[in-house]
Amino acid sequence: MQSPPFPEYTSGHSTISAASAEALSYTIGENIAFTDSTEFQYNHGVRSFDSFRKAAAESSISRVYGGIHYTSGCREGQNMGEKIGKYINEKVITKK
Protein backbone atom coordinates (compact mmCIF):
# COMPACT_ATOMS: atom_id res chain seq x y z
CA MET A 1 0.00 0.00 0.00
CA GLN A 2 1.30 3.43 -0.88
CA SER A 3 1.85 5.88 1.95
CA PRO A 4 -1.07 8.32 2.07
CA PRO A 5 -0.39 11.99 1.25
CA PHE A 6 -1.10 13.36 4.72
CA PRO A 7 0.80 13.63 8.02
CA GLU A 8 1.16 10.56 10.22
CA TYR A 9 0.87 12.51 13.49
CA THR A 10 -1.82 12.80 14.66
CA SER A 11 -4.37 10.43 13.21
CA GLY A 12 -7.32 12.34 11.81
CA HIS A 13 -9.58 9.27 11.96
CA SER A 14 -8.72 8.82 15.64
CA THR A 15 -9.37 12.48 16.37
CA ILE A 16 -12.72 12.82 14.62
CA SER A 17 -13.94 9.43 15.86
CA ALA A 18 -13.17 10.26 19.49
CA ALA A 19 -14.71 13.75 19.19
CA SER A 20 -17.86 12.28 17.66
CA ALA A 21 -18.04 9.59 20.33
CA GLU A 22 -17.84 12.22 23.09
CA ALA A 23 -20.53 14.38 21.52
CA LEU A 24 -22.84 11.45 20.78
CA SER A 25 -22.36 9.90 24.23
CA TYR A 26 -23.23 13.21 25.85
CA THR A 27 -26.22 13.90 23.61
CA ILE A 28 -27.71 10.44 23.17
CA GLY A 29 -26.32 8.57 26.15
CA GLU A 30 -23.58 6.26 27.34
CA ASN A 31 -23.35 2.63 26.28
CA ILE A 32 -25.79 2.88 23.39
CA ALA A 33 -25.36 -0.32 21.37
CA PHE A 34 -25.56 -0.05 17.59
CA THR A 35 -24.73 -1.95 14.43
CA ASP A 36 -22.81 -0.48 11.50
CA SER A 37 -23.54 -2.06 8.12
CA THR A 38 -22.34 0.78 5.87
CA GLU A 39 -19.51 -1.34 4.40
CA PHE A 40 -21.59 -4.51 3.97
CA GLN A 41 -22.11 -3.87 0.28
CA TYR A 42 -18.31 -3.96 -0.15
CA ASN A 43 -18.02 -7.36 1.58
CA HIS A 44 -16.51 -5.89 4.75
CA GLY A 45 -19.14 -7.34 7.04
CA VAL A 46 -21.30 -5.87 9.74
CA ARG A 47 -19.84 -4.53 12.99
CA SER A 48 -21.70 -4.21 16.28
CA PHE A 49 -20.57 -2.01 19.15
CA ASP A 50 -21.62 -1.56 22.78
CA SER A 51 -20.93 2.18 22.71
CA PHE A 52 -19.79 5.08 20.56
CA ARG A 53 -16.46 5.14 22.40
CA LYS A 54 -15.78 1.48 21.61
CA ALA A 55 -16.48 2.15 17.95
CA ALA A 56 -14.12 5.14 18.06
CA ALA A 57 -11.39 3.02 19.66
CA GLU A 58 -11.75 0.39 16.93
CA SER A 59 -11.66 3.06 14.25
CA SER A 60 -8.46 4.41 15.78
CA ILE A 61 -6.58 1.10 16.02
CA SER A 62 -7.60 0.20 12.48
CA ARG A 63 -5.25 2.92 11.29
CA VAL A 64 -2.34 1.09 12.95
CA TYR A 65 -3.41 -2.26 11.45
CA GLY A 66 -3.63 -0.60 8.05
CA GLY A 67 -0.07 0.67 8.36
CA ILE A 68 -1.20 4.28 8.04
CA HIS A 69 -0.35 5.54 11.54
CA TYR A 70 1.80 4.55 14.49
CA THR A 71 0.15 3.80 17.83
CA SER A 72 1.37 7.12 19.27
CA GLY A 73 -0.34 9.08 16.48
CA CYS A 74 -3.60 7.25 17.11
CA ARG A 75 -3.39 7.59 20.89
CA GLU A 76 -2.73 11.34 20.68
CA GLY A 77 -5.50 11.70 18.10
CA GLN A 78 -7.90 10.02 20.51
CA ASN A 79 -6.78 12.28 23.37
CA MET A 80 -7.23 15.37 21.23
CA GLY A 81 -10.62 14.14 19.96
CA GLU A 82 -11.88 13.55 23.49
CA LYS A 83 -10.92 17.11 24.43
CA ILE A 84 -12.61 18.49 21.31
CA GLY A 85 -15.76 16.50 22.07
CA LYS A 86 -15.84 17.75 25.65
CA TYR A 87 -15.33 21.32 24.44
CA ILE A 88 -18.25 20.91 22.03
CA ASN A 89 -20.41 19.51 24.83
CA GLU A 90 -19.61 22.51 27.03
CA LYS A 91 -20.25 25.13 24.34
CA VAL A 92 -23.23 23.77 22.43
CA ILE A 93 -26.65 23.90 24.03
CA THR A 94 -28.65 20.78 23.27
CA LYS A 95 -32.14 19.76 24.27
CA LYS A 96 -32.25 16.37 25.89
C-alpha positions in Angstrom: 0.0 0.0 0.0 1.3 3.4 -0.9 1.8 5.9 1.9 -1.1 8.3 2.1 -0.4 12.0 1.2 -1.1 13.4 4.7 0.8 13.6 8.0 1.2 10.6 10.2 0.9 12.5 13.5 -1.8 12.8 14.7 -4.4 10.4 13.2 -7.3 12.3 11.8 -9.6 9.3 12.0 -8.7 8.8 15.6 -9.4 12.5 16.4 -12.7 12.8 14.6 -13.9 9.4 15.9 -13.2 10.3 19.5 -14.7 13.8 19.2 -17.9 12.3 17.7 -18.0 9.6 20.3 -17.8 12.2 23.1 -20.5 14.4 21.5 -22.8 11.4 20.8 -22.4 9.9 24.2 -23.2 13.2 25.8 -26.2 13.9 23.6 -27.7 10.4 23.2 -26.3 8.6 26.2 -23.6 6.3 27.3 -23.4 2.6 26.3 -25.8 2.9 23.4 -25.4 -0.3 21.4 -25.6 -0.1 17.6 -24.7 -1.9 14.4 -22.8 -0.5 11.5 -23.5 -2.1 8.1 -22.3 0.8 5.9 -19.5 -1.3 4.4 -21.6 -4.5 4.0 -22.1 -3.9 0.3 -18.3 -4.0 -0.2 -18.0 -7.4 1.6 -16.5 -5.9 4.7 -19.1 -7.3 7.0 -21.3 -5.9 9.7 -19.8 -4.5 13.0 -21.7 -4.2 16.3 -20.6 -2.0 19.1 -21.6 -1.6 22.8 -20.9 2.2 22.7 -19.8 5.1 20.6 -16.5 5.1 22.4 -15.8 1.5 21.6 -16.5 2.1 17.9 -14.1 5.1 18.1 -11.4 3.0 19.7 -11.7 0.4 16.9 -11.7 3.1 14.3 -8.5 4.4 15.8 -6.6 1.1 16.0 -7.6 0.2 12.5 -5.3 2.9 11.3 -2.3 1.1 12.9 -3.4 -2.3 11.5 -3.6 -0.6 8.1 -0.1 0.7 8.4 -1.2 4.3 8.0 -0.4 5.5 11.5 1.8 4.5 14.5 0.1 3.8 17.8 1.4 7.1 19.3 -0.3 9.1 16.5 -3.6 7.2 17.1 -3.4 7.6 20.9 -2.7 11.3 20.7 -5.5 11.7 18.1 -7.9 10.0 20.5 -6.8 12.3 23.4 -7.2 15.4 21.2 -10.6 14.1 20.0 -11.9 13.5 23.5 -10.9 17.1 24.4 -12.6 18.5 21.3 -15.8 16.5 22.1 -15.8 17.7 25.7 -15.3 21.3 24.4 -18.2 20.9 22.0 -20.4 19.5 24.8 -19.6 22.5 27.0 -20.2 25.1 24.3 -23.2 23.8 22.4 -26.6 23.9 24.0 -28.7 20.8 23.3 -32.1 19.8 24.3 -32.2 16.4 25.9 
